[in-house]
Amino acid sequence: MADWLAAAPETLRQALLEQIAAEIRETSAATGCYELSETVRQALMAVPRHRFVSDERQEWAYANIPLPIGRGQTISQPFIVALMTGLLLPDPAATVLEIGTGSGYQAAVLARLVRQVYSIERIPELARTAAQRLRDMNIDNVAIRVGDGGQGWKEHAPFDGIMVTAAAPNIPPALVQQLKPGGRLVIPVGEPGRTQDLQVIHKDGQGAVFSRSVLPVVFVPLIQNPE
């Protein structure tokens, strides 16, 4: 870790949080999120993003940008992590499914806010690295497996919330089925290589499903097994 990073990670995180809070306010008309909630703020402050970034990119660990993590994948822009976490409305007693473990950063943030996180990663190398990283940080309420995220994790369903950190051309039916009544699914929808539509899917108490568009985004594609 660079000396300058070791000297002031808290200061760097605080500056990043100020940028995120400002961007949340600037996009509030589109997103419906008017402030960075205190619980999400605390979670972002508690999770050291530099632990999830490669050595050669440490200088950019607290920049409000996505960064490559290898195998064609990225660690999401912190603003997007904050926004998607807030849209999920996490509850301390909740069980959440994450599709796309990647570096493990989003899972670590969610782990500060909910009872249990189940996370699915398609690339074994990334899954192994993320799992080890979380163990090293003593985060013990995240379970990771390698698999097709579009199929969800039926054994642990239904989920209070589902977060998808890769873009799907359509909303996978299995994820909607595994969402608990009253739960929320946050997912970017659209074709790879193009701007996608971040959507919030809400299932009401009677099982009816409603969706709303939030913001244009760009994510790596969700790779699924063919039907």
Secondary structure, 3 states (H helix, E strand, C coil): CCHHHHHCHHHHHHHHHHHHHHHHHHCHHHHCCCCCCHHHHHHHHHCCHHHHCCHHHHHHCCCCCCEEEECCEEECCHHHHHHHHHHHCCCCCCEEEEECCCCCHHHHHHHCCCCEEEEEECCHHHHHHHHHHHHHCCCCCEEEEECCHHHCCHHHCCEEEEEECCEECCCCHHHHHCEEEEEEEEEEECCCCCCEEEEEEEECCCCCEEEEEEEEECCCECCCCCC
